[in-house]
Amino acid sequence: MQDHFDITVFEGDGIGPEIMQPTLKILTQLAQDGGYHLDFNSVPAGAAHYARTGESLPAASMEAARKSDAILLSAMGLPSVRYDDGTEISPQIDLRKALTLFAGVRPVRIIPGQTTPLNMPEGKEVDFVLIRESTEGLFHTQGCGEVSRDEARETLLITRDISEKLFRFTFNLARERKEQGRGKGRVTCVDKANVFRAFAFFREIFDAEAAKHPDLIADHAYVDATALWFVLKPWDFDVLVTENMFGDILSDLGAGLMGGLGVAPSADIGLDHAVFQPCHGSAPDIAGQGIANPLAMILSGAMMLDWLGLRHDAPVLAADGTRLREAVETVIAQGKVRTGDMGGKATTQDAAEAVMTCLSRA
Ligand code: ATP
C-alpha cells in the first residue's frame, strides 16, 4: 500500500488560512495514528497574491498541484481585487479547467439534531450527493462572453466526451454508496431536456451510460422541479447529476438545507486529479477574527481521505475519511460548539478542538 501522499495546499484569501491550519493539524494527527504520511506543500495563489504580484495562479503553483496526489484548497477571491475586465480572481475555476476536474461532488447531509430550515419529519435523514459538471456547460464562455451595447451572449457547451466521463463517474459513485449501505443505487439526471436540445443530448448520453449499469436505477428530473423537491422531500434523493450552472445554483440550495455554507464540503474530481474545498468563499467580512467555521474545510479533508483511500486501495485512509466525517457530524448534531454562522459563539479553534476531541474518543 502507498503510505506517502503529497498534498498541495492553497491557503487562499480571507478566512482561507484560518480554516486550513486546524484542518491540516487534524489530518496530520490522523495520519500519524494511522501509520501513513501526508506531506503538505503550501503554494501561493489567489486575490491577495494577485494584488501583490500581478499573478493569480503562478505556473510553479500549478505545476506543484499537477504533480501532487491531491489538492486541498480553502477559499480564494476578494471582492476588492479584480482583473481589469471587472471579474473576480478565481484560480479554483482555472484549476478545474486546467486539470479537467469534470465532476463537482457536493454531498448534502442532514442528520438528527442538525439545524436546518427544513421541517424534517421524525426519523428522516437527508443523505444525497449532487454532482455538478464543472468544466463546460454555461461556464464555457466564462470571461469571454460577447457583449455589445444592445446584446450579450454566452454559449452553453455540452460535449459527448466530458458527459460520458461524468456519467461513468456518477454511476460508479452511486454503486460505491450502495455497497457502503449509504445509498439506494439511484441516479437522477437533472436537466431541462423539455426545452433545450443541448439537454436532450445530455440526457441521451446519460441513458446510454445507464444501460451499462442494470444493477442501478436511473431516472430523470427537470431542474425546476428538482429545486422544489430539494425543499419538499430531499430525503428521497440518492445521487443527482447535472450541468455546471444548474449545479452551481442547486449546490448552494443544498448548503442552505444543511444549515449554511459553513458546513458544506465539496470535491472537484477528474480522471487523474482532485481538488477538495469548502463550498463557501473567502468571507472577507469575518476574516482575521478567528470566528470562521472550519467544519466545511475539515469535511472536505475527509472527502480527500476517502478519495485517496479508494484510488490507492488504502483502506486506512478511507476509514479515516469516514471517522473524520462522523466526528464532524457528531459535533454538529450535539450543537454544543457552534460558530457564529450556526447561531453560536464558538471560535474556529473551539470547533476544530471539538472535532479532535470526538476523534480521540471514537
Ligand atoms: P464566493 O462568490 O467566493 O463563493 P460568496 O460571495 O458566496 O463567495 P462567501 O465568502 O461564501 O460569499 O460568504 C457569504 C457569507 O457567508 C458571508 O457573510 C460570510 O461571512 C459567511 N461565511 C462563509 N463562509 C463562512 C464560514 N466558514 N464561517 C462563517 N461564515 C461564513
Residues whose N, C-alpha, C, O or C-beta is under 5 A from the ligand:
A	BS01	ATP	M76 G77 L261 G262 C279 H280 G281 S282 A283 D285 I286 I291 A292 N293 D341
